[in-house]
Amino acid sequence: MGVLKPFIYSENARSQADFYIRSLGGNLESVITHGESMGVQNDLQDKVIHMCLSVAGGNYIFMSDSMESNLQGNNMSLNIDYPSSEEAREAFSKLADGGHVIYPFEQQPFGLYLGELTDRFGVRWMITAPSVSTQS
């Protein structure tokens, strides 16, 4: 079975990763720059070629600094499902800082908590939690 690990091309991968770690909890696992991986000695040497961060209890996101203009679209959404509405609400609130709330984080008629937003970097997120806590 495969494991999905989103890869985000960023205007500033370090800044965006720091925001996600602060918002979702987690760690910066590794960073490799163009200078480290290919010995580049020019204006790209400090740009991130590959970064791995763990967020929200062991989910991984890969990132790099984009070498071309990014188009921010609405064709993708990252979803994190939390075991409790309290954890989900906190992450939602932090991700919404500087972004745009599409649907507020609320209990839905179909039985779970759901909120949708676009963060300050143009990435769309769906944050969910069951209506009854699954924590023991």
C-alpha positions in Angstrom: 0.0 0.0 0.0 1.4 3.4 -0.9 1.7 6.4 1.4 0.7 9.9 0.2 3.4 12.6 0.9 2.4 15.9 -0.6 5.2 17.9 -2.3 4.7 21.7 -2.2 6.8 24.0 -4.5 7.1 27.2 -2.6 8.2 30.8 -3.1 10.0 30.5 0.3 10.0 26.9 1.6 11.7 27.7 4.9 9.2 30.3 5.9 6.2 28.2 4.7 7.5 25.1 6.6 8.0 27.1 9.8 4.4 28.3 9.5 3.1 24.7 9.1 5.2 23.4 12.0 3.9 26.2 14.3 0.3 25.8 13.1 0.1 22.0 13.1 2.9 20.9 15.5 5.8 18.9 14.2 9.4 19.0 13.2 11.7 19.9 10.4 13.2 16.5 9.6 15.7 17.5 6.9 16.8 20.3 4.5 19.1 20.0 1.5 20.1 23.1 -0.4 21.3 23.3 -4.0 24.8 24.1 -2.7 24.8 21.0 -0.5 23.5 18.6 -3.1 25.1 19.8 -6.3 27.9 22.1 -5.2 26.2 25.1 -6.7 28.1 28.3 -5.9 25.7 31.0 -7.2 22.5 32.7 -6.1 20.8 29.3 -5.9 23.2 27.8 -3.4 21.0 28.6 -0.4 17.7 27.7 -2.1 16.0 24.5 -0.8 16.1 21.6 -3.2 14.4 19.2 -0.8 12.9 19.6 2.6 10.9 17.1 4.8 8.7 18.1 7.7 6.6 16.0 9.9 3.3 17.6 11.0 0.2 16.7 13.0 1.4 13.5 14.5 3.6 11.9 11.9 2.3 13.1 8.5 5.0 14.1 6.1 5.1 17.0 3.7 8.0 17.5 1.2 8.8 21.0 0.0 11.3 22.9 -2.1 11.9 26.4 -3.3 10.3 26.7 -6.7 12.6 27.7 -9.6 9.6 29.0 -11.7 6.6 31.1 -11.0 3.9 29.4 -8.9 0.3 29.5 -9.9 -1.9 29.2 -6.8 -4.9 27.2 -7.8 -7.9 25.5 -6.2 -7.4 22.1 -7.8 -6.0 20.5 -4.6 -6.8 20.5 -0.9 -4.7 18.9 1.9 -6.8 17.2 4.6 -5.8 16.4 8.2 -8.2 14.5 10.3 -7.6 15.0 14.1 -8.8 12.6 16.8 -10.5 15.5 18.7 -12.4 18.7 17.8 -10.2 20.7 20.2 -7.0 19.7 18.4 -8.6 20.3 15.0 -10.0 23.7 16.0 -6.6 24.8 17.2 -4.8 23.8 14.0 -7.6 25.4 11.9 -7.2 28.7 13.8 -3.5 28.8 13.4 -3.6 27.9 9.7 -6.3 30.6 9.1 -3.9 33.3 10.4 -3.2 35.5 7.4 -5.3 33.3 5.2 -8.9 33.1 4.1 -11.6 30.9 5.7 -13.8 29.2 3.2 -16.0 27.3 5.6 -15.7 27.9 9.4 -14.7 25.0 11.6 -18.1 23.6 12.7 -20.0 20.4 13.3 -21.6 19.4 10.1 -25.0 17.8 9.5 -23.3 14.6 8.3 -21.7 14.1 11.7 -18.2 15.4 11.8 -16.4 18.6 12.4 -15.1 20.3 9.2 -13.5 23.6 8.3 -11.9 24.7 5.1 -9.5 27.5 4.4 -6.8 28.8 2.2 -3.6 29.6 4.1 -1.4 32.7 3.6 0.6 30.7 1.0 -2.4 29.9 -1.1 -2.6 26.2 0.0 -6.2 24.9 0.6 -6.7 22.9 3.7 -9.6 20.8 5.1 -9.4 20.2 8.8 -11.7 17.5 10.2 -12.5 15.7 13.5 -15.1 13.2 14.5 -18.1 14.5 16.4 -17.1 12.2 19.3 -13.5 12.2 20.4 -11.5 9.1 19.4 -8.8 9.7 22.0 -8.5 7.2 24.9 
